[in-house]
Each structure stands twice: as C-alpha cells, then as structure tokens.
Amino acid sequence: MEKLYLMPLNDAHMNAINTIYLGTVSIFESAQAFYKNQDFQIIAKDQLPKDFPLMPIDNTFFQCELI
C-alpha cells in the first residue's frame, strides 16, 4: 500500500508539482483518516484550483503541500 501511495507523490516531485489536491465523499471516513495521517488538510471547495476536475459526487476536498 505504501508503494502505491508514494508513486504519485514521487511523480509529482519529479514534475515540479508542489501541491496535490483530491476530492472524496464524506462517507468514506477511512479514506479521510488516511489522507489526514498523510498530512493532507481539508479545504473548502472554493479553494481548489480553477482547473480541478470536479466529480459531481465529491463533497470533501483535501490538499497536501509537497515542499
């Protein structure tokens, strides 16, 4: 599981991406706990980048600063 989690983070670092954003559904409490344990912070929907690909079902959003 850790390798699967680290792959996109390493890819982001190699491509000079400093912040990762993600969306999820509020009922996925285990996923949210995982994200929080990995230093993701809950943010408001209006804090997402303008070009963030919103999924209609997502209602909880996170960001993680990689620097």
N, C-alpha and C positions, 0 to 999 in steps of 0.2 A: 504494500500500500504506500509506503513512504517513497519508493522509487517512482511510482505513478504520480504522486503529488509533486515530487521535485522536478520531474521532466519539464512541465510548463514553466516553472519558475526559472530553471536554467535557460530555457529557450528565451524567455522574456529578458533575462540578463544579457544574453548574447546579442539580442536585438535592441539593446538600449531602451527597453521599456521599463519605466520606473514605478508604475502603479498598475496593479491588477484590479479590475472591477468584476463583480459577479452578482447575479441575481438568483434568488431561490424562492421557495414558497414557505410561508411562515409555519406550516405544519411539519416541515422537515426539521424538527428540533435537534436531532442528532447531527445533521449536516451543519446546522448553525453552530453547535457546540464545537465541532471540528474546526470550522473556519475561525472562530474566536480563539481557539487554542493555537492556531497558526498565525496569530497577530493580525487577522482581518478585523476591521472595525465596521460596525453597522453605520450606514449613511442613508440619508433621505434620497428618494428617487430624483429629486431636482439637483442633486449633487453629482449625478452621473454625467459623463461626457455627452455632448450633444449627439455624437455618432454611435453611442452604445446600442447594441442590438437588443432592444427590449422584447421580452417574451410576454404575451398577454397575461399569463398566469402568475408571473413573478410579482411578489409584493414585499420582498425583503431584499435589501441590497447591501453589499459589502465592498470595501476597498482595502488593499494592502499596499503600503509603500515598500518598495524593494530596496531602497537606498539605506 
